[in-house]
Every structure is written in C-alpha cells, then in structure tokens.
Amino acid sequence: MVCICKVANRIKITCRFTDVQLLSTWKKLNVTTPFSKAHRKKTVPCLVAMIILAAVAAMGQNTIGYSENTSPTPGLPSGIGQSTPQNPFTGSVPQGKATPQVLSLSFKDAIDLALKNNLGLLLQGDNTLSARGQKWKELSALLPDLTTKTSENVNQINLAAEGIRIPIPGFPNIIGPYSFFDTRAYLTQSLFDLHSIQREHGAAANESAAHYSYKDARDIVVLAAGNMYLQCISAAARVESSQAQVQTAQTLYDKTADQQTAGVSPAIDTLRAHVELQTRQQQLIVARNDYAKQKLALGRVIGLPSGQEFTLTEQAPYEPLVALSVEQSLQRAYASRSDYQAALQQVRAAEYFRKAASSEYLPSLDLAANYGAIGLRPDSLHGTFEVSGSLTIPIFQGGKVRADVLQAEATQRQYRSQLENLRGQIDYEVRTALLDLAAAADQVEVARSSVDLANQTLIQARDRFAAGVTDNLEVVQAQESVASANETYISSLYAHNLAKLSLVRAMGYAEEGVRQYLMKK
C-alpha cells in the first residue's frame, strides 16, 4: 500500500506499507476489537493527524540564507533543516511546574501557550538573532575600525647579527639597551569596496527572510496546536459516544437476560447481547486510552509542565464558513504567506551575493591612519601621526573569483526555481483547501442526518423487540448503525474544522484565522 499526502508547505509525504505491516498496524489500533467499519473510520483521523505532524516537521526544512560558498547563512532553525530525532514543532520547553489543580484549557489558551513554549518557534526565534548577527558581521567590513594601543618598549640591537657593518673605528656593534613609551589610536576605514557593500545587502535580505520565516513558524505552530486540540476534542467525543453505547448495550443485555429467565427469549439472544456489551466495553477502553494519549501529545506541543492535569473546555465547534473565491484567496495567499515572502527575500539575497562575487574583480579603496604620542617617558611625549590611502587592484587570483561567481549563479537559479515551485504549490494548497472545506461541510450535514436516522432505527428496533415481533439481532444491528453514524459525525466535524485550519494556513493568516473561525468570541 502506498499513501501519498501533500500538506501545507509544498511537502509531499510518501508512505509505503507491506500487507503485513498494514495488518499489524490495524491490529495495534484495534487491540482485541473486531475490525469493523466503525473502527476503520475511527483510525482515519488518527492517521491524518500523524501525516499532518510529519508534514509540519518537513515544513521546517526550508533553509533561508546564502553565503558565497552556497552554504546557508542563518535564517531558519538549523535543527529544523537537519535530521533530528524529534520534530521540534511537536516538542516544547515547558514553563513552571505542575500544580495539583486541574487546569481548564480552552482553544485560545492552547494556542497562546504553544506560541510561547513550542520548541520549533523558539528555535526559529534564536535563528532570527543569528541572521541579525550575520548582517552585522558583513556590515562591519564597511564601518570604521578604531583601536588603541599603549606600550613600553625596551630594545637592544646587534648590528652585526643584522648584517649591518659600519666602517667607523670604534663604532659599537651593540646598540642599547634603550627604551621609549608609545601610545596611539589606529583607524582603518573602507572608502569603497563594492564586494563588501553587496554582501551587506545580501545579509540584510537574509535577515528579512528570517523574520518572515519566524512568522511562518508561528503559523505552523498554530496549525500543529490547533490540530492537536481538535484531535483531543474528537477523542473526548468518542469517549462520550462509547459510554452511551455501553449503557445502551447494558440495557439490552439486562432486558434479554430477564426475558430468558422468564422463558420468553432464547439463550442465543442473551449471548448475542452479552457479546455486544463486551464489544462496546472494549471500545470504551480503547477510546479512553486514546483520549489520554492525545492529551499528552497536546501538552507536549503547547508546553504544559509534565504531569499537569487539564480538561478541555470546548467541544467540536461547527460554524459554516463562506470562503472567498479562488482568485481572491490566491491573491491574499501570495500577499500574506510568510514562507512566500521569505522565499522572495531569499532570491533577493542570492542576487546580492552573486553581484558581490562579481565585484571581486573590481578595485577597492581603503584609508589607514594613526595618531599618538611617543617619548622616552610618559612625562616627555611628543605627538606623531600617519595617514595613508591604498588602492587595491586585483590582477590574477587563480580562478577563485570565477569559482565564486559560478557557485553564486547556480544558487541563485536554485532559489528562483524553488520560488516558482512554491508559487505553484500555494495555488494547489488554496484550491485543495477550498475543495476540502466544501466537501467537509456537506459531510457534516449528511452525518448529522445519519445520526438522527440511526437513532430512530434503534428506537423502533427496541420497540419491536420489546413487543416480541423480532429477536434482539435487529437491535444489535441498529446499535452498530448508531455507533457507525456517531463515529462518522465525529470524524466529519474534525475534518471540517481541520479544513478551516488548512485554508487559513494556505492563505497565510493562520494565527488570525484560527481566532476568527475556531475560538469562542
């Protein structure tokens, strides 16, 4: 089996499973529960969440920055662009210690905590500082360099050892020892160096790209935390649904057992009801375990202290969303997507670095000066100074400049190609998100109707069984239909809210969009 998923930032994930691996995975998900249609539907959101989190990890692999050796300068977290044992956007740096009180966690609280504590965002913030440092490093080549030096010198010179022979009778070969005191300030200043100027422009563009990458990381954190909160809401809804199904199955079993005792129902009905009850009990155990693990995963993403207990204060929200047209959505995406703006700055930086490489052929003009005081002792000093200007003209550098230019041109072409690819990827993501949103809204309406119809069917089946018209097989089948309908409804609500998250992410305003469409006013 091959699973291909494209999510968010131009990432395609291909998963290959053998039949044995797939069967093993299903068994782990279902524990000892029969592999029913309801279970298959239940595992779909979990697999979708796993794929999304894998895509979030891959999103961080966009490297912003450029240097003359084509190795990226700081712009995006180095830990994100490298192979790490943990996706930083699924981790966090917890603040404080766990308290015995049970924390009430709203959707807004989860997003706010994630934006403060998520590891991926913290790493990106540090790399923004690194990009700023790289800019100042390039700028330093254009700024004055002023230093001071004070020295007390004692010298003795052997003229013969230096090869100096003075043909004067009695002139000593050893001069000294003699001493002098010197204190002065030294100044160097680049008057014109186009190579350094262009590199400073490139570093400034890299810094701007890093700022955009930080904004993009905030959107990724909102997507990851929002998805995990929605997963927890869905898991909590499954626990409630499973509890209701256990109660229904228990009622049916008790009634069937009483009828068997009264001699009006065969033993097969009791056995069938008992099996149904145990199946629902197993599903409740699995649902509770899944809910507990989802809460742990949410706590890791948003940075709750280890062991902190919390409860969710919100249920799965459903509000129909009237989306913009495709053209309007694309215009907003190109203007708002931080990763697209970062890629534009990346191309701009590559152009500056290419110009800097070409400028190595050109002359440069520098100024050097010093002023100080020198004398035998500090109380007998006299001022001295020196000013010099130098013109450096490259003549032959062994092909180094040509190599730098070729590497810079290749990198520039790569970044331009990546930019065009990203533009097409944004178009794809926006159109896909709009399609998913429309389909998910229809699924919610159909699933809601299916739940009503399944409940009506169960009521009628129970009435028919109570009246002795049929055995409890019809009731068990109706219970299966109710369970399947509830699972479909829960999954459709999750899919609809996830489609909203994906749309606002694709359009480049995830942080604002989540507060507008998913948080309580």
Order of alpha helices (4+ residues) and beta strands (2+ residues): beta-beta-alpha-alpha-alpha-beta-alpha-alpha-beta-beta-alpha-alpha-beta-alpha-alpha-beta-beta-alpha-alpha-alpha
